Amino acid sequence: MSSWRILRNAANDDIVLARVKLCASIWCHFKGLMLTSNLPENEGLLFVTGQESRVNTTIHMFFMLMSIGVVWLDSSGRVVDKQLAKPWRPAYAPQAPARYYLEANVSILDRVQVGDVLRFDETAT
């Protein structure tokens, strides 16, 4: 199974991001986008956790070189929160429990709204 997926808005099938890398391993969760200085506009990391939680989907921004847009989704793919995350801040937590969270360029915050349902079942190359 490919670790790269296409992220779409389920309501209108619009592509939100052409390539999101599924991040489920401990190493991927640890590293995330730390020390990344450039991220293509159409790419992001989609972190997968075992269950919905606010604690398990809280992020830090230590060792980050750029601001990012973070989008939290529940188990059904519904966006429960989104935030601008700035480098060297200690913590960002979602307003509601989430199972997935997406880290991408800040522009992602303009393309999704709280309440949108996103799907990532389609593989990308």
Secondary structure, DSSP 8 states (H G I E B T S, - for coil): --SEEEEEETTT--EEEEEEEEE-SHHHHHHTTTT-----TTEEEEEEEEEEESSTT-B--TT--S-EEEEEE-TTSBEEEEEEE-TT-S-B--SS-EEEEEEE-TTHHHH--TT-BEEEEEE--
